[in-house]
Amino acid sequence: MVVLSKIYTKTGDAGETALGDGQRVAKFSTRVDAYGGADETNATVGLARQNADGEMDAALSRIQNDLFDLGADLCRPNMEKDAESEYPPLRMSPSQTERLEAEIDAMNEKLEPLRSFVLPGGSALSASLHLCRTVSRRAERGIVELATHESVNEDAVRYINRLSDWFFVASRIANDDGKSDVLWVPGANR
């Protein structure tokens, strides 16, 4: 259990922050940017949940928890030293991505195939889920960039890649199972 009795520590006033293993790095480091992207995605999910209910809200709640797991995974470098840690670090697992895939497949069964690209919009929930999709894509770019320089859990990369697909399919579900999707009309305003 995490206990936060004091919110500000002043330890970051010089532009550095601590990673999960205690190592100090610049706040603009690629690793901090990567887990910051997961946090930013989580904030957009919180906004989307303001318009969700039932199973959609429950699914988004699970995703928010997963995104904290993702941040915990990313803030802990040196996967090679996991076995030596006093407490086993939290790492993303294949089952989290598999759950997203199963949910995508179940949602997709309700949808007609697309005949055009979908513009963000329609219902408020759909528009919010499109924002989640684009922010998660940016987070993915940051995580992949980190993986080109440092060790990153492959399950973390798989999860964030699948997550944007989940948001896309969910945005169509939120538009009356795709019936209210706003479709792109190429060159419509020439």
C-alpha positions, 0 to 999 in steps of 0.5 A: 500500500502506498502512503503519501503523508506529504505531497511536496518534498522539494527534492525536485526543485533542481530539475531532477526526480527519483525513479522507482529504484531511487536513481535520480534523473532529469525530469526531462529524461526519456524514461520520465517522459514515457511514464508521464505519457502513461499518466497523461493517458490516464487523466484523459480516461478519467475525463472520458469516464465522466460520460460513461456508465455500466460496463464501459465505465467498468472497463475504463476503470480497469484501464486506469488501474492498468495505466498506473501499473504501466507507469510503475513498470516504466519508472523502474529501470534495470529489469535485469536486476528485478530478481535482486530487488527486496520487493518484486517490481510491478511489471505489465503482464501478457494477461493485461494485453490479452484482456484488451484484445478479448474486449476489442473482439467482443466490441467489434462483433457489434460493429459494421465494417468501416467504409471510411475513416472515422472523425473524432466526434459524435457523442461526448463519450466517443469524442473523449475516447478519441482523445484517449486514443490520440494521447495513448498513441503519443505515450506509445511513441515515448515508450518506444523511443525509450525502448530504443535506448534502455531496457523496457518490458515488452509487455508494456509496449504491447499493452500501450499499442493495443490500448489505442486500438481499444479506445478506437473500437470503444469510441465506435461503440459509444456512437450507438455501435457505430451508427452515429460515427462521423465519417470522413468525406475526402475533399468535401470542402474543396 
